[in-house]
Amino acid sequence: MAVRGRTAIYPIKIDQTTDSSAVVDYEHKEVHTGDAFYVTQVDEVDNGGVTSHRFYPPNTVEWMHFYFIIEAQAQILIEIIEGITDVLEASSGIFNRNRNFSDALTTMGHERQLSAGTGGTVIWSWASGGATAQSRTPALTRQSGELVLKQGTKYEVRVTSSVDNNNVSTYFTWYEHTNVEN
């Protein structure tokens, strides 16, 4: 059996141990080719305080396929804002998910701030967690469906705490590839 690709026919690989077809999902392939990246951070945020992660996809042919996990000890509001007007001060904290490749391969800029960004439109929001900073009522969201970020558009993932001393853990991951129309 074979699978037809854009320019060739490729045989389906069979696992030698189980005789099952060996299929790798696209995100996993991007990790192996060095085109997947991540940012992670833990902040202690007080009532009304903000931790802000700003992402700056370039205006190129590379499309950013974006996923995230955010968890806090207590109540938070998470918002994704598209079209912020802030200027990237210094890109930092980005790592390649394949540690055999350079962290500098990404074309997307990232920075973390402790204040809200300026302008833009809220395109996604989520409120979660209990009113006290206890781990038995944590706030958690895992965006398992990817969000493809618009080229040349600035984004902010803003997390606002509703209690004092709220530990907020963030994990953002994305892979980059050139879109090919079918």
C-alpha positions in Angstrom: 0.0 0.0 0.0 1.2 3.5 -0.8 0.2 7.1 -0.1 0.3 9.6 -2.9 2.1 12.8 -2.0 2.4 16.1 -4.0 5.3 14.9 -6.2 5.7 11.2 -5.4 4.2 8.0 -4.1 5.5 7.0 -0.6 5.1 3.6 0.9 3.2 3.4 4.2 5.7 2.5 6.9 4.9 -0.6 9.0 6.1 -1.0 12.6 8.3 -4.1 12.8 7.2 -5.1 16.3 3.4 -4.7 16.0 2.8 -4.8 12.2 0.7 -1.7 12.6 1.0 1.3 10.2 3.5 3.9 11.6 1.8 7.3 11.4 3.2 10.5 12.9 0.8 13.5 13.4 1.8 16.8 11.9 2.7 18.5 15.1 4.9 15.6 16.1 6.7 15.8 12.8 7.3 19.5 13.3 9.1 18.7 16.6 11.4 16.3 14.9 12.3 18.8 12.1 13.1 21.5 14.6 10.2 23.8 13.7 8.3 23.6 17.0 8.9 26.0 19.9 7.7 26.7 23.5 7.7 29.4 26.2 7.0 28.6 29.9 6.7 30.8 32.9 5.4 30.8 36.5 4.3 34.2 38.1 2.8 35.1 41.4 0.0 37.5 40.6 -2.0 39.6 43.0 -5.7 40.5 42.8 -6.3 42.6 39.7 -2.7 41.9 38.6 -1.8 40.8 35.1 0.8 38.5 33.5 1.0 39.2 29.8 2.6 37.1 27.1 2.9 38.9 23.8 3.5 37.1 20.5 4.7 38.8 17.3 4.3 36.6 14.2 6.2 38.0 11.3 4.5 39.0 8.0 6.1 36.1 6.1 4.9 32.9 4.5 5.4 31.1 7.8 2.1 30.3 9.6 2.2 29.9 13.4 0.1 27.0 14.8 -0.4 27.9 18.4 -1.4 25.8 21.5 -1.3 26.6 25.2 -1.9 25.4 28.8 -2.6 27.9 31.6 -3.1 26.9 35.2 -3.5 28.9 38.4 -4.0 28.1 42.1 -7.2 30.2 42.2 -9.5 32.3 40.0 -8.2 33.9 36.8 -9.5 35.4 33.6 -7.6 34.5 30.4 -8.0 36.6 27.3 -6.4 36.3 23.8 -6.3 39.7 22.2 -5.6 40.1 18.5 -4.1 43.3 17.0 -2.4 44.9 20.0 -0.4 48.0 19.2 2.6 47.4 21.5 6.1 47.2 20.0 8.3 44.2 20.8 10.9 45.3 23.2 13.2 42.2 23.3 12.3 38.7 22.3 13.0 36.2 25.1 12.3 32.9 26.6 11.8 30.9 23.4 13.1 27.3 23.3 13.1 24.8 20.4 11.1 21.6 21.4 13.8 19.5 19.7 16.8 20.3 21.8 19.1 19.2 19.0 18.2 22.3 17.0 18.8 26.0 17.7 16.4 28.0 19.7 16.9 30.9 17.2 15.2 29.1 14.4 11.8 30.6 15.2 10.6 33.6 13.3 8.1 34.6 16.0 8.9 37.2 18.7 7.8 36.8 22.3 8.0 38.9 25.5 6.5 38.7 28.9 5.2 41.8 30.7 3.4 42.4 34.0 1.0 44.9 32.5 -1.8 44.7 30.0 -1.1 45.4 26.3 -2.7 48.3 24.3 -5.6 48.0 21.9 -6.7 45.0 20.0 -9.8 42.8 20.0 -10.6 39.9 22.4 -10.9 36.8 20.3 -11.0 34.2 23.1 -11.7 34.4 26.9 -12.0 31.9 29.7 -12.7 32.4 33.5 -11.9 29.6 35.9 -10.9 28.7 39.4 -12.1 29.3 43.0 -12.1 32.4 45.0 -9.3 31.3 47.3 -5.7 30.4 46.5 -6.1 26.7 47.3 -5.0 24.0 44.9 -8.2 22.1 45.4 -10.0 24.7 43.3 -7.4 25.4 40.6 -8.0 27.3 37.4 -7.0 25.4 34.3 -7.4 25.6 30.6 -5.8 23.6 27.9 -6.4 24.7 24.3 -6.0 21.4 22.5 -7.3 22.8 19.1 -4.7 24.8 17.4 -5.1 28.5 16.7 -3.4 29.6 13.5 -2.1 33.1 14.2 -2.5 35.8 11.4 0.8 36.8 9.8 2.1 40.2 10.8 -0.5 40.6 13.6 0.5 41.1 17.2 -1.2 39.0 19.9 -1.4 39.1 23.7 -2.4 36.3 26.0 -3.4 38.2 29.2 -4.0 36.4 32.5 -5.7 38.5 35.2 -5.9 37.2 38.8 -8.9 37.7 41.0 -7.0 36.9 44.3 -3.7 37.8 45.9 -0.7 35.5 45.8 -2.1 33.5 42.8 0.6 31.3 41.2 0.0 31.3 37.5 1.8 28.7 35.3 1.8 29.2 31.5 3.0 27.0 28.7 2.7 28.1 25.1 3.8 26.0 22.1 3.7 26.5 18.4 5.0 25.1 15.2 5.8 27.0 12.1 5.4 26.0 8.5 4.6 27.4 5.1 1.0 27.0 4.2 0.3 24.9 1.1 -3.1 25.1 -0.5 -4.6 21.7 -1.5 
